[in-house]
């Protein structure tokens, strides 16, 4: 298990008192550590360019979030992410002259999403 680095407050406490900082004091003086978790809360307004985002439930019950974002130079950025999974499948299409329909975006990821 990795050893946590001593904070400045802990170092000063140790130098002044000659002892390690007790857990009760740490809980008051040190900030609480927060675990970052992925959230589905990213709004389409944050994407800046014309975009579309939707969630589809696959036949086996898994939920997948798809996004379709138009980029400059007629490029398109599409993504798919299985709910609860940190992996995001992404593709940049450099020759997308027309906006893609949702079914077309989903078909680009059909092979990856069929794997379990």
N, CA, C and O atoms as a GROMACS GRO file, in nm:
protein
  464
    1UNK      N    1   0.085  -0.118   0.000
    1UNK     CA    2   0.000   0.000   0.000
    1UNK      C    3   0.089   0.124   0.000
    1UNK      O    4   0.187   0.131   0.075
    2UNK      N    5   0.055   0.219  -0.082
    2UNK     CA    6   0.135   0.341  -0.095
    2UNK      C    7   0.122   0.426   0.031
    2UNK      O    8   0.015   0.438   0.090
    3UNK      N    9   0.233   0.486   0.069
    3UNK     CA   10   0.235   0.571   0.187
    3UNK      C   11   0.196   0.713   0.147
    3UNK      O   12   0.250   0.768   0.050
    4UNK      N   13   0.104   0.773   0.220
    4UNK     CA   14   0.057   0.909   0.192
    4UNK      C   15   0.164   1.009   0.233
    4UNK      O   16   0.229   0.994   0.337
    5UNK      N   17   0.182   1.111   0.151
    5UNK     CA   18   0.281   1.214   0.180
    5UNK      C   19   0.233   1.301   0.298
    5UNK      O   20   0.115   1.335   0.308
    6UNK      N   21   0.326   1.334   0.384
    6UNK     CA   22   0.296   1.417   0.501
    6UNK      C   23   0.262   1.560   0.456
    6UNK      O   24   0.335   1.619   0.376
    7UNK      N   25   0.153   1.615   0.506
    7UNK     CA   26   0.114   1.751   0.471
    7UNK      C   27   0.197   1.851   0.551
    7UNK      O   28   0.264   1.815   0.648
    8UNK      N   29   0.192   1.976   0.509
    8UNK     CA   30   0.266   2.082   0.578
    8UNK      C   31   0.220   2.095   0.723
    8UNK      O   32   0.302   2.111   0.813
    9UNK      N   33   0.091   2.087   0.745
    9UNK     CA   34   0.038   2.099   0.882
    9UNK      C   35   0.088   1.984   0.969
    9UNK      O   36   0.127   2.005   1.084
   10UNK      N   37   0.089   1.862   0.913
   10UNK     CA   38   0.139   1.747   0.989
   10UNK      C   39   0.288   1.762   1.021
   10UNK      O   40   0.331   1.729   1.131
   11UNK      N   41   0.367   1.811   0.925
   11UNK     CA   42   0.511   1.830   0.945
   11UNK      C   43   0.537   1.931   1.057
   11UNK      O   44   0.619   1.907   1.145
   12UNK      N   45   0.466   2.044   1.053
   12UNK     CA   46   0.484   2.147   1.156
   12UNK      C   47   0.444   2.092   1.293
   12UNK      O   48   0.514   2.115   1.392
   13UNK      N   49   0.333   2.021   1.300
   13UNK     CA   50   0.288   1.961   1.426
   13UNK      C   51   0.396   1.867   1.480
   13UNK      O   52   0.428   1.870   1.599
   14UNK      N   53   0.453   1.782   1.391
   14UNK     CA   54   0.557   1.688   1.432
   14UNK      C   55   0.681   1.760   1.481
   14UNK      O   56   0.741   1.720   1.580
   15UNK      N   57   0.722   1.868   1.410
   15UNK     CA   58   0.841   1.942   1.451
   15UNK      C   59   0.823   2.015   1.584
   15UNK      O   60   0.917   2.022   1.663
   16UNK      N   61   0.704   2.069   1.608
   16UNK     CA   62   0.679   2.145   1.731
   16UNK      C   63   0.660   2.052   1.850
   16UNK      O   64   0.715   2.077   1.957
   17UNK      N   65   0.581   1.946   1.832
   17UNK     CA   66   0.548   1.859   1.945
   17UNK      C   67   0.641   1.739   1.958
   17UNK      O   68   0.654   1.681   2.066
   18UNK      N   69   0.706   1.700   1.848
   18UNK     CA   70   0.790   1.581   1.851
   18UNK      C   71   0.712   1.453   1.832
   18UNK      O   72   0.769   1.344   1.838
   19UNK      N   73   0.581   1.464   1.810
   19UNK     CA   74   0.495   1.347   1.791
   19UNK      C   75   0.420   1.356   1.658
   19UNK      O   76   0.408   1.464   1.598
   20UNK      N   77   0.371   1.240   1.613
   20UNK     CA   78   0.286   1.242   1.496
   20UNK      C   79   0.149   1.299   1.533
   20UNK      O   80   0.106   1.288   1.648
   21UNK      N   81   0.083   1.358   1.438
   21UNK     CA   82  -0.048   1.417   1.464
   21UNK      C   83  -0.152   1.306   1.487
   21UNK      O   84  -0.164   1.216   1.404
   22UNK      N   85  -0.226   1.311   1.599
   22UNK     CA   86  -0.328   1.210   1.627
   22UNK      C   87  -0.442   1.216   1.524
   22UNK      O   88  -0.469   1.321   1.466
   23UNK      N   89  -0.506   1.103   1.504
   23UNK     CA   90  -0.615   1.092   1.407
   23UNK      C   91  -0.728   1.189   1.439
   23UNK      O   92  -0.790   1.245   1.348
   24UNK      N   93  -0.757   1.210   1.568
   24UNK     CA   94  -0.865   1.301   1.606
   24UNK      C   95  -0.835   1.444   1.563
   24UNK      O   96  -0.925   1.517   1.522
   25UNK      N   97  -0.710   1.484   1.571
   25UNK     CA   98  -0.670   1.619   1.530
   25UNK      C   99  -0.671   1.628   1.377
   25UNK      O  100  -0.713   1.729   1.320
   26UNK      N  101  -0.623   1.522   1.310
   26UNK     CA  102  -0.624   1.519   1.163
   26UNK      C  103  -0.765   1.538   1.109
   26UNK      O  104  -0.786   1.610   1.011
   27UNK      N  105  -0.861   1.472   1.172
   27UNK     CA  106  -0.998   1.479   1.122
   27UNK      C  107  -1.054   1.621   1.130
   27UNK      O  108  -1.145   1.657   1.055
   28UNK      N  109  -1.000   1.702   1.220
   28UNK     CA  110  -1.045   1.841   1.234
   28UNK      C  111  -0.966   1.934   1.142
   28UNK      O  112  -1.025   2.019   1.076
   29UNK      N  113  -0.834   1.918   1.137
   29UNK     CA  114  -0.749   2.012   1.065
   29UNK      C  115  -0.734   1.984   0.916
   29UNK      O  116  -0.723   2.078   0.836
   30UNK      N  117  -0.733   1.857   0.877
   30UNK     CA  118  -0.706   1.825   0.737
   30UNK      C  119  -0.836   1.817   0.657
   30UNK      O  120  -0.939   1.774   0.709
   31UNK      N  121  -0.832   1.858   0.530
   31UNK     CA  122  -0.954   1.851   0.446
   31UNK      C  123  -0.991   1.706   0.420
   31UNK      O  124  -0.905   1.618   0.414
   32UNK      N  125  -1.118   1.683   0.405
   32UNK     CA  126  -1.168   1.549   0.377
   32UNK      C  127  -1.130   1.511   0.234
   32UNK      O  128  -1.140   1.593   0.143
   33UNK      N  129  -1.088   1.388   0.215
   33UNK     CA  130  -1.056   1.339   0.082
   33UNK      C  131  -1.184   1.293   0.015
   33UNK      O  132  -1.266   1.223   0.074
   34UNK      N  133  -1.200   1.334  -0.109
   34UNK     CA  134  -1.321   1.298  -0.184
   34UNK      C  135  -1.282   1.209  -0.301
   34UNK      O  136  -1.186   1.237  -0.373
   35UNK      N  137  -1.358   1.103  -0.319
   35UNK     CA  138  -1.335   1.014  -0.432
   35UNK      C  139  -1.409   1.070  -0.552
   35UNK      O  140  -1.529   1.098  -0.545
   36UNK      N  141  -1.336   1.087  -0.663
   36UNK     CA  142  -1.401   1.138  -0.783
   36UNK      C  143  -1.470   1.022  -0.853
   36UNK      O  144  -1.409   0.918  -0.878
   37UNK      N  145  -1.594   1.040  -0.885
   37UNK     CA  146  -1.672   0.938  -0.955
   37UNK      C  147  -1.726   0.998  -1.083
   37UNK      O  148  -1.759   1.116  -1.090
   38UNK      N  149  -1.734   0.913  -1.185
   38UNK     CA  150  -1.788   0.960  -1.312
   38UNK      C  151  -1.937   0.986  -1.296
   38UNK      O  152  -2.009   0.906  -1.236
   39UNK      N  153  -1.983   1.096  -1.349
   39UNK     CA  154  -2.125   1.130  -1.344
   39UNK      C  155  -2.175   1.153  -1.486
   39UNK      O  156  -2.099   1.195  -1.573
   40UNK      N  157  -2.300   1.125  -1.507
   40UNK     CA  158  -2.363   1.145  -1.638
   40UNK      C  159  -2.418   1.286  -1.649
   40UNK      O  160  -2.504   1.312  -1.734
   41UNK      N  161  -2.372   1.378  -1.567
   41UNK     CA  162  -2.433   1.510  -1.557
   41UNK      C  163  -2.382   1.611  -1.659
   41UNK      O  164  -2.426   1.726  -1.657
   42UNK      N  165  -2.291   1.573  -1.745
   42UNK     CA  166  -2.236   1.668  -1.842
   42UNK      C  167  -2.346   1.711  -1.938
   42UNK      O  168  -2.406   1.629  -2.008
   43UNK      N  169  -2.373   1.841  -1.941
   43UNK     CA  170  -2.482   1.890  -2.024
   43UNK      C  171  -2.432   1.916  -2.166
   43UNK      O  172  -2.313   1.940  -2.187
   44UNK      N  173  -2.523   1.913  -2.261
   44UNK     CA  174  -2.484   1.936  -2.400
   44UNK      C  175  -2.447   2.082  -2.423
   44UNK      O  176  -2.381   2.111  -2.524
   45UNK      N  177  -2.486   2.173  -2.335
   45UNK     CA  178  -2.446   2.313  -2.349
   45UNK      C  179  -2.295   2.330  -2.331
   45UNK      O  180  -2.235   2.423  -2.385
   46UNK      N  181  -2.232   2.239  -2.255
   46UNK     CA  182  -2.089   2.246  -2.231
   46UNK      C  183  -2.009   2.209  -2.355
   46UNK      O  184  -1.890   2.239  -2.361
   47UNK      N  185  -2.069   2.144  -2.451
   47UNK     CA  186  -1.996   2.095  -2.567
   47UNK      C  187  -1.966   2.204  -2.669
   47UNK      O  188  -1.884   2.181  -2.758
   48UNK      N  189  -2.026   2.318  -2.660
   48UNK     CA  190  -1.999   2.439  -2.739
   48UNK      C  191  -2.043   2.430  -2.884
   48UNK      O  192  -2.107   2.524  -2.932
   49UNK      N  193  -2.013   2.325  -2.956
   49UNK     CA  194  -2.052   2.312  -3.096
   49UNK      C  195  -2.183   2.235  -3.105
   49UNK      O  196  -2.222   2.169  -3.009
   50UNK      N  197  -2.253   2.243  -3.220
   50UNK     CA  198  -2.376   2.166  -3.233
   50UNK      C  199  -2.352   2.019  -3.198
   50UNK      O  200  -2.260   1.956  -3.251
   51UNK      N  201  -2.434   1.967  -3.110
   51UNK     CA  202  -2.411   1.830  -3.066
   51UNK      C  203  -2.542   1.765  -3.025
   51UNK      O  204  -2.647   1.828  -3.014
   52UNK      N  205  -2.531   1.637  -3.003
   52UNK     CA  206  -2.645   1.557  -2.962
   52UNK      C  207  -2.593   1.453  -2.864
   52UNK      O  208  -2.486   1.397  -2.885
   53UNK      N  209  -2.666   1.426  -2.757
   53UNK     CA  210  -2.630   1.324  -2.659
   53UNK      C  211  -2.755   1.249  -2.620
   53UNK      O  212  -2.860   1.309  -2.598
   54UNK      N  213  -2.745   1.116  -2.612
   54UNK     CA  214  -2.860   1.035  -2.575
   54UNK      C  215  -2.812   0.906  -2.511
   54UNK      O  216  -2.696   0.866  -2.526
   55UNK      N  217  -2.904   0.841  -2.439
   55UNK     CA  218  -2.874   0.714  -2.372
   55UNK      C  219  -2.966   0.609  -2.431
   55UNK      O  220  -3.087   0.629  -2.442
   56UNK      N  221  -2.907   0.495  -2.469
   56UNK     CA  222  -2.982   0.384  -2.528
   56UNK      C  223  -2.959   0.260  -2.444
   56UNK      O  224  -2.847   0.235  -2.399
   57UNK      N  225  -3.064   0.181  -2.423
   57UNK     CA  226  -3.052   0.055  -2.351
   57UNK      C  227  -3.038  -0.056  -2.454
   57UNK      O  228  -3.124  -0.073  -2.540
   58UNK      N  229  -2.930  -0.133  -2.444
   58UNK     CA  230  -2.906  -0.244  -2.536
   58UNK      C  231  -2.992  -0.363  -2.499
   58UNK      O  232  -3.054  -0.366  -2.393
   59UNK      N  233  -2.996  -0.462  -2.589
   59UNK     CA  234  -3.082  -0.579  -2.570
   59UNK      C  235  -3.052  -0.653  -2.439
   59UNK      O  236  -3.144  -0.702  -2.374
   60UNK      N  237  -2.923  -0.660  -2.400
   60UNK     CA  238  -2.889  -0.732  -2.277
   60UNK      C  239  -2.906  -0.648  -2.151
   60UNK      O  240  -2.872  -0.693  -2.042
   61UNK      N  241  -2.960  -0.525  -2.166
   61UNK     CA  242  -2.991  -0.441  -2.051
   61UNK      C  243  -2.887  -0.336  -2.017
   61UNK      O  244  -2.911  -0.251  -1.930
   62UNK      N  245  -2.770  -0.339  -2.083
   62UNK     CA  246  -2.669  -0.237  -2.055
   62UNK      C  247  -2.712  -0.105  -2.116
   62UNK      O  248  -2.771  -0.101  -2.224
   63UNK      N  249  -2.682   0.005  -2.044
   63UNK     CA  250  -2.714   0.139  -2.094
   63UNK      C  251  -2.587   0.203  -2.149
   63UNK      O  252  -2.480   0.195  -2.088
   64UNK      N  253  -2.600   0.267  -2.266
   64UNK     CA  254  -2.486   0.328  -2.333
   64UNK      C  255  -2.519   0.473  -2.363
   64UNK      O  256  -2.626   0.504  -2.415
   65UNK      N  257  -2.426   0.563  -2.329
   65UNK     CA  258  -2.443   0.704  -2.362
   65UNK      C  259  -2.366   0.733  -2.490
   65UNK      O  260  -2.246   0.706  -2.499
   66UNK      N  261  -2.435   0.788  -2.588
   66UNK     CA  262  -2.375   0.826  -2.714
   66UNK      C  263  -2.371   0.978  -2.724
   66UNK      O  264  -2.462   1.046  -2.676
   67UNK      N  265  -2.266   1.031  -2.787
   67UNK     CA  266  -2.262   1.173  -2.819
   67UNK      C  267  -2.218   1.189  -2.964
   67UNK      O  268  -2.144   1.107  -3.018
   68UNK      N  269  -2.266   1.295  -3.025
   68UNK     CA  270  -2.234   1.327  -3.163
   68UNK      C  271  -2.210   1.477  -3.166
   68UNK      O  272  -2.303   1.556  -3.147
   69UNK      N  273  -2.086   1.518  -3.190
   69UNK     CA  274  -2.051   1.660  -3.187
   69UNK      C  275  -1.988   1.701  -3.320
   69UNK      O  276  -1.893   1.638  -3.366
   70UNK      N  277  -2.042   1.807  -3.379
   70UNK     CA  278  -1.987   1.860  -3.503
   70UNK      C  279  -1.868   1.949  -3.470
   70UNK      O  280  -1.877   2.035  -3.382
   71UNK      N  281  -1.757   1.929  -3.542
   71UNK     CA  282  -1.636   2.007  -3.522
   71UNK      C  283  -1.611   2.095  -3.644
   71UNK      O  284  -1.677   2.076  -3.747
   72UNK      N  285  -1.518   2.190  -3.635
   72UNK     CA  286  -1.485   2.271  -3.752
   72UNK      C  287  -1.431   2.183  -3.866
   72UNK      O  288  -1.393   2.068  -3.843
   73UNK      N  289  -1.428   2.237  -3.986
   73UNK     CA  290  -1.377   2.168  -4.105
   73UNK      C  291  -1.460   2.045  -4.143
   73UNK      O  292  -1.408   1.952  -4.203
   74UNK      N  293  -1.588   2.046  -4.107
   74UNK     CA  294  -1.681   1.937  -4.139
   74UNK      C  295  -1.640   1.804  -4.077
   74UNK      O  296  -1.671   1.698  -4.131
   75UNK      N  297  -1.571   1.808  -3.966
   75UNK     CA  298  -1.537   1.688  -3.893
   75UNK      C  299  -1.646   1.661  -3.790
   75UNK      O  300  -1.722   1.751  -3.753
   76UNK      N  301  -1.654   1.536  -3.746
   76UNK     CA  302  -1.752   1.496  -3.645
   76UNK      C  303  -1.683   1.409  -3.540
   76UNK      O  304  -1.605   1.320  -3.575
   77UNK      N  305  -1.711   1.435  -3.413
   77UNK     CA  306  -1.656   1.359  -3.302
   77UNK      C  307  -1.770   1.281  -3.239
   77UNK      O  308  -1.867   1.341  -3.191
   78UNK      N  309  -1.759   1.148  -3.238
   78UNK     CA  310  -1.865   1.065  -3.181
   78UNK      C  311  -1.807   0.979  -3.070
   78UNK      O  312  -1.692   0.935  -3.078
   79UNK      N  313  -1.887   0.955  -2.966
   79UNK     CA  314  -1.842   0.874  -2.852
   79UNK      C  315  -1.952   0.779  -2.808
   79UNK      O  316  -2.070   0.799  -2.835
   80UNK      N  317  -1.909   0.673  -2.739
   80UNK     CA  318  -2.001   0.579  -2.676
   80UNK      C  319  -1.938   0.535  -2.545
   80UNK      O  320  -1.819   0.505  -2.540
   81UNK      N  321  -2.019   0.532  -2.439
   81UNK     CA  322  -1.970   0.489  -2.308
   81UNK      C  323  -2.075   0.405  -2.239
   81UNK      O  324  -2.190   0.447  -2.223
   82UNK      N  325  -2.034   0.284  -2.198
   82UNK     CA  326  -2.124   0.196  -2.125
   82UNK      C  327  -2.135   0.249  -1.983
   82UNK      O  328  -2.034   0.283  -1.921
   83UNK      N  329  -2.257   0.256  -1.931
   83UNK     CA  330  -2.279   0.310  -1.797
   83UNK      C  331  -2.199   0.231  -1.693
   83UNK      O  332  -2.198   0.108  -1.695
   84UNK      N  333  -2.133   0.305  -1.603
   84UNK     CA  334  -2.053   0.243  -1.498
   84UNK      C  335  -1.914   0.202  -1.543
   84UNK      O  336  -1.839   0.144  -1.465
   85UNK      N  337  -1.879   0.232  -1.668
   85UNK     CA  338  -1.748   0.197  -1.723
   85UNK      C  339  -1.671   0.325  -1.751
   85UNK      O  340  -1.728   0.419  -1.806
   86UNK      N  341  -1.544   0.330  -1.714
   86UNK     CA  342  -1.464   0.450  -1.737
   86UNK      C  343  -1.415   0.462  -1.880
   86UNK      O  344  -1.373   0.570  -1.922
   87UNK      N  345  -1.420   0.352  -1.957
   87UNK     CA  346  -1.371   0.352  -2.094
   87UNK      C  347  -1.471   0.425  -2.184
   87UNK      O  348  -1.591   0.397  -2.180
   88UNK      N  349  -1.420   0.518  -2.264
   88UNK     CA  350  -1.504   0.588  -2.361
   88UNK      C  351  -1.449   0.556  -2.499
   88UNK      O  352  -1.333   0.582  -2.529
   89UNK      N  353  -1.535   0.497  -2.583
   89UNK     CA  354  -1.497   0.471  -2.721
   89UNK      C  355  -1.522   0.599  -2.799
   89UNK      O  356  -1.630   0.657  -2.790
   90UNK      N  357  -1.422   0.645  -2.876
   90UNK     CA  358  -1.440   0.770  -2.949
   90UNK      C  359  -1.382   0.758  -3.090
   90UNK      O  360  -1.285   0.686  -3.113
   91UNK      N  361  -1.445   0.831  -3.182
   91UNK     CA  362  -1.403   0.832  -3.322
   91UNK      C  363  -1.414   0.974  -3.373
   91UNK      O  364  -1.511   1.044  -3.343
   92UNK      N  365  -1.314   1.019  -3.449
   92UNK     CA  366  -1.321   1.146  -3.520
   92UNK      C  367  -1.338   1.113  -3.667
   92UNK      O  368  -1.252   1.050  -3.728
   93UNK      N  369  -1.450   1.156  -3.725
   93UNK     CA  370  -1.477   1.134  -3.867
   93UNK      C  371  -1.436   1.260  -3.942
   93UNK      O  372  -1.490   1.368  -3.918
   94UNK      N  373  -1.340   1.248  -4.032
   94UNK     CA  374  -1.287   1.365  -4.102
   94UNK      C  375  -1.359   1.395  -4.232
   94UNK      O  376  -1.332   1.498  -4.295
   95UNK      N  377  -1.450   1.309  -4.275
   95UNK     CA  378  -1.520   1.332  -4.401
   95UNK      C  379  -1.672   1.326  -4.386
   95UNK      O  380  -1.742   1.283  -4.478
   96UNK      N  381  -1.722   1.369  -4.273
   96UNK     CA  382  -1.866   1.366  -4.249
   96UNK      C  383  -1.926   1.496  -4.303
   96UNK      O  384  -1.927   1.598  -4.234
   97UNK      N  385  -1.976   1.492  -4.426
   97UNK     CA  386  -2.030   1.613  -4.487
   97UNK      C  387  -2.171   1.644  -4.438
   97UNK      O  388  -2.210   1.761  -4.433
   98UNK      N  389  -2.246   1.542  -4.403
   98UNK     CA  390  -2.382   1.563  -4.353
   98UNK      C  391  -2.387   1.526  -4.206
   98UNK      O  392  -2.313   1.438  -4.162
   99UNK      N  393  -2.473   1.591  -4.128
   99UNK     CA  394  -2.488   1.550  -3.988
   99UNK      C  395  -2.532   1.404  -3.980
   99UNK      O  396  -2.619   1.361  -4.056
  100UNK      N  397  -2.473   1.330  -3.889
  100UNK     CA  398  -2.506   1.188  -3.874
  100UNK      C  399  -2.636   1.170  -3.797
  100UNK      O  400  -2.665   1.245  -3.703
  101UNK      N  401  -2.714   1.071  -3.837
  101UNK     CA  402  -2.833   1.033  -3.761
  101UNK      C  403  -2.789   0.948  -3.644
  101UNK      O  404  -2.679   0.892  -3.644
  102UNK      N  405  -2.874   0.937  -3.543
  102UNK     CA  406  -2.840   0.859  -3.424
  102UNK      C  407  -2.807   0.714  -3.460
  102UNK      O  408  -2.714   0.656  -3.405
  103UNK      N  409  -2.883   0.656  -3.550
  103UNK     CA  410  -2.861   0.517  -3.590
  103UNK      C  411  -2.723   0.500  -3.653
  103UNK      O  412  -2.659   0.396  -3.634
  104UNK      N  413  -2.677   0.598  -3.728
  104UNK     CA  414  -2.545   0.591  -3.790
  104UNK      C  415  -2.435   0.597  -3.685
  104UNK      O  416  -2.335   0.525  -3.694
  105UNK      N  417  -2.453   0.683  -3.585
  105UNK     CA  418  -2.354   0.691  -3.476
  105UNK      C  419  -2.348   0.558  -3.403
  105UNK      O  420  -2.239   0.507  -3.377
  106UNK      N  421  -2.463   0.501  -3.370
  106UNK     CA  422  -2.468   0.374  -3.297
  106UNK      C  423  -2.404   0.262  -3.377
  106UNK      O  424  -2.340   0.174  -3.320
  107UNK      N  425  -2.421   0.263  -3.510
  107UNK     CA  426  -2.365   0.157  -3.594
  107UNK      C  427  -2.212   0.160  -3.595
  107UNK      O  428  -2.150   0.055  -3.613
  108UNK      N  429  -2.150   0.275  -3.576
  108UNK     CA  430  -2.004   0.284  -3.572
  108UNK      C  431  -1.947   0.208  -3.452
  108UNK      O  432  -1.833   0.162  -3.457
  109UNK      N  433  -2.024   0.195  -3.345
  109UNK     CA  434  -1.976   0.130  -3.222
  109UNK      C  435  -2.034  -0.009  -3.202
  109UNK      O  436  -2.008  -0.072  -3.100
  110UNK      N  437  -2.112  -0.058  -3.298
  110UNK     CA  438  -2.179  -0.188  -3.281
  110UNK      C  439  -2.081  -0.300  -3.250
  110UNK      O  440  -2.110  -0.385  -3.165
  111UNK      N  441  -1.967  -0.302  -3.316
  111UNK     CA  442  -1.869  -0.409  -3.292
  111UNK      C  443  -1.813  -0.407  -3.150
  111UNK      O  444  -1.806  -0.512  -3.086
  112UNK      N  445  -1.774  -0.289  -3.102
  112UNK     CA  446  -1.718  -0.278  -2.967
  112UNK      C  447  -1.823  -0.306  -2.860
  112UNK      O  448  -1.792  -0.369  -2.758
  113UNK      N  449  -1.945  -0.261  -2.882
  113UNK     CA  450  -2.048  -0.277  -2.780
  113UNK      C  451  -2.103  -0.419  -2.777
  113UNK      O  452  -2.166  -0.457  -2.678
  114UNK      N  453  -2.081  -0.498  -2.882
  114UNK     CA  454  -2.130  -0.635  -2.881
  114UNK      C  455  -2.041  -0.725  -2.795
  114UNK      O  456  -2.082  -0.834  -2.755
  115UNK      N  457  -1.917  -0.679  -2.765
  115UNK     CA  458  -1.827  -0.753  -2.676
  115UNK      C  459  -1.871  -0.731  -2.533
  115UNK      O  460  -1.924  -0.625  -2.498
  116UNK      N  461  -1.849  -0.831  -2.449
  116UNK     CA  462  -1.891  -0.817  -2.309
  116UNK      C  463  -1.775  -0.789  -2.222
  116UNK      O  464  -1.791  -0.774  -2.101
   0.00000   0.00000   0.00000
